[in-house]
Amino acid sequence: MPGTIGGVLSSAQNFAEYLGNRMKEAFQVMVERTVSEEFFSMLEEASLEGNDPSRNGYYSRKILTTSGDFSIQIPRERFHLLSSRRQKIQAG
């Protein structure tokens, strides 16, 4: 009998750990998608304003949560640097 209770408890702990990992993965995907959608919306707005938006890969950021830490990939952009340089050149 004690082996059965221990087995059930172990199974419950394994399930809780599995569920926690799946929730962390889902949160990571949700954050990355939200950031990407906002980023591409920003690029589209910049394009409509006459800027020349362009992507330049990704960079990583660490997110700390109560469910554990994870890294997300953030799209990198270049158009802010280019538009700032253009403004300095035009002003100067």
N, C-alpha and C positions, 0 to 999 in steps of 0.2 A: 503493500500500500504506500509506504513513504516514497518509493521510487516513482509511483504514478503521480503523486502530488508534485514532486520535484520536476518530473517531465512536463507537467502542465505549466508549472511556473516558468520553466525554461522556455517553453514554447511561447508563453505570453510575453516574456521579455524579448525573445527573438522577434516576435511580431511587432512589439512596440518599437524596437530598434529599426526594423524594416520600414514601418510606417513613418517614423521620424525622418529616415533618410529619403524616402519618397517625397515627403512634404518639403524637405530642404531643396531637393532637385526641382520640384515644381515651382517653388519660390524663386529659385535661381533663373529658371527659364522665363518666368513672368517678368522679373526685373530686367533681364537682358532684352526681351522683346519690347517692353515699354520704352527703354532707353533708345533702342534702335528706331522705333516708330517716331519718337520725338526728334531724333537726330535727322532722319530722312525728311521729316516735315520741315525742319529748319533748313536743310539743304534746298528743298523746293522753294521755300520763301526767299532764300538768298538768290536763287536763280531768277525768280520773278522780279527781284529788285535790281537785276542787272549785274550781280556779282557772279564770279566764276567759281561755284562751289566744287570741291573735289574731296574725295576720301583719300585717306593715307593709312590704311590698315586699321589695326586695333591696338588698344592698350588694356592692361589688366588692372582691376581694382578689387581689393579685398573687402567683403561685406561681413560684418560681425553681427550675428543674431543670437537669440536665446536657443535656437535650434542647432547652432554650430556656425562655424565660419565657412565661407565659400568665396570663390573668385568669379567675377563676371568680366566679360569682354566688352569694352566700350569702343564704338567706332571713333576713329581719329579724323579730324577735318583740317583743311588748310585754308579755307577761304577767309577766315578772320585775319590771319596773318597777312594774306595778300591784300585784302581791302585796307588794312591799317597801313601797309607800306605805300599803297597807291595814294591814300589820303595825305601821307607825309610828303610824298613826291609832288603831288598837285599843290599842296600848301606851300612847299618850300621853293 
